[in-house]
Amino acid sequence: MNWQRVWTIARKEYVQFFRDRRTVAVTMLMPLIQVVLYGYLSSDVRYQPTVVWDQSQTAQSRALLRVFTNSQYFSIRYYARDMQDVVRRIESGDALAGIVIPPNYAELLHRKKRPEVMVAVDASDATAARTSLSVAQAIGGSVSASMQLEALNVMGARAPRIGVDVRTRAWFNPSLRQEVFIVPGVLALVMQFTMTFLSMSTIVRERELGTLEQLIVSPIRSSELMLGKMIPLMTIGYINVTTILLLAVLWFGVPVVGSVLLLYFTVFIFFFTTLGMGTLVSTISKTYIQAMQLIQFFLMPSMLLSGFIFPVAAMPPVLQVLSYLVPLTYFLTIVRGVIIKGVGIYFLWPQILLLTLLGLGVFLTAILRFRKRID
């Protein structure tokens, strides 16, 4: 073996690799980004936004709420005026849990009774809901044990059975089925990957095959060419959405509680975002392999930051801020809100508005970068 020839080939490969700055950036940065994200992401949801309806407004009720706060699993963000306010906060996604304390809470404790305290949890995410429900029941048991011990010290064996009866409720997914949470998320994730790859490949493949030259000499505008390519892709996308919905309902038994029309409308907005992203990547890339590397650079972090696997509330503050820049974050909230919760545009309009703005930004940027010429 001639090691000089081997080294000559190896040196040529080194030069060729480091000459392509995009490939170097993706190859070097992608593992680092994944390690950082997986290192900080966790499925253990702490400090869940909580709405409280304290009808007692006494020292005893405030002491109970302090126990919930000290558990580090509940973070009181809102105080409700009535039960409808509690429902509204949880339906809109502002709160993931609700605590309702009865008006005679302190009086019942004084009479050595067991007042009932309701803890309602958004069970759209069954895993996080199980943790919250278990913690709430544990808090009820701990508070009751402390009260019982104090009563025994004062009254001895004659002490009645006292404490707090924490009644937990799992809303939107009472049976805590994991597929109810996963399947709508898979719909959103599949649509992002499918539409992004399709839009990216259509332009990059034409550049590689040389057919883009025929479009260059035609009178078609860049925006017309992009829309002409996107309309068939959207048709394919809607066929996929319909197929996934039918599979979710008929095979997995996931009911679509909300409006299918609203869901299809928001899917249209999301298509513009994903197709625009794929087209934007195709305008930057020279080859299909390069485009594949760049698209993975965007898609993998978006899957981790969007809340598909790890709850956004469990992320560090910096990653939560980054998740707001990911279109999939808003679309997941919309899809799960429509399919699982059955909420309408009254609760989802902030996510729809932000998704629309992101989609327009990505799509317009792709149009501005796209030119009917070979770079």
Beta strands, then each sheet from edge to edge (+ up, - down):
strand 1: 48-54
strand 2: 74-79
strand 3: 97-101
strand 4: 116-122
strand 5: 165-171
sheet 1: 2+ 1+ 3+ 4- 5-
end
